[in-house]
Amino acid sequence: MKKIILVALAAVSVLLSSLTASADTVIGEEDTSYDRYIAFGQDLSQKEKKAVLDAFGMVEADVENYKTVEITNQEEHEYLGDYIASSVIGKRALSSVMVVKTEEGSGINVTAKNINYCTSGMYTNALVTAGLTDATVIVAGPFPISGTSALVGAMKAYATMTGEDIADSTMDAATAELVTTADLGESMGDKEKAAELIAAVKQKVFSEKLASATDIRDAVQNSARALNLNISDEDVQSIVDMMEKVSQVDIDVDAITEQAKGIYDKLKDAGVDFSKVDTSGLIERVGDFFAGIFQAIADFFSGLFG
């Protein structure tokens, strides 16, 4: 089992070099008085750091108002090496993350800037799995980069801000989810739709307490059908394998439901209100097949949110 490294910050703003040997790292007497946190990629030059701060909407003088830590490339490879090719992770830790705690019930709002491997939706999915709630998150690179180290930084932010430890299984599940979604996005040719699919599947798995591979596979296929997505058998199996792992994690179901509701609201904003549209007339206009697809989407989301 991989070791989880969590931060024990005292008066300094750098990562302590000592690692624990336990399965779960227990955070000691953390200073959780801060509600603003930044994890910088350790290999940023001064010019690159300034570019990251610009993306955060900050200047150097603002940093003193945040709890800070550095993310190393070694940590990237340790946490992500089982899932991401070394060439994607790279040799320098550059991506950085700012996490600002928000009021209860506000949910997670992620913005990605200069990140080309992960989308905002992917980060949101993984962070919810890891237990993060109610925060504004900005992931940024000094120029277009993969952004892999940002997940590690966000986990450190969560641990320090809440004083809660993160289990190996939770970190592993969140990482698996992020990478599986990215791979699915590449396969589908649309990373945002891949993130939407994973959010919908996860909501069904947790709300219906699905545990078996067969039930999870049905949830994947039903969700894909509802979202009018055509995915391969290989992709279905990849999602099932990942969700079997994620389903073992203690996750806030309300947070997951809020994610899925975001998809529903997004479609409504596009002019589709499933609770009010009469699909019976679609048969004459677009035929049985397409009317059936629309009805499936309506039934799926209306069933989730009424």
Disulfide bonds with the S-S distance in Angstrom:
none
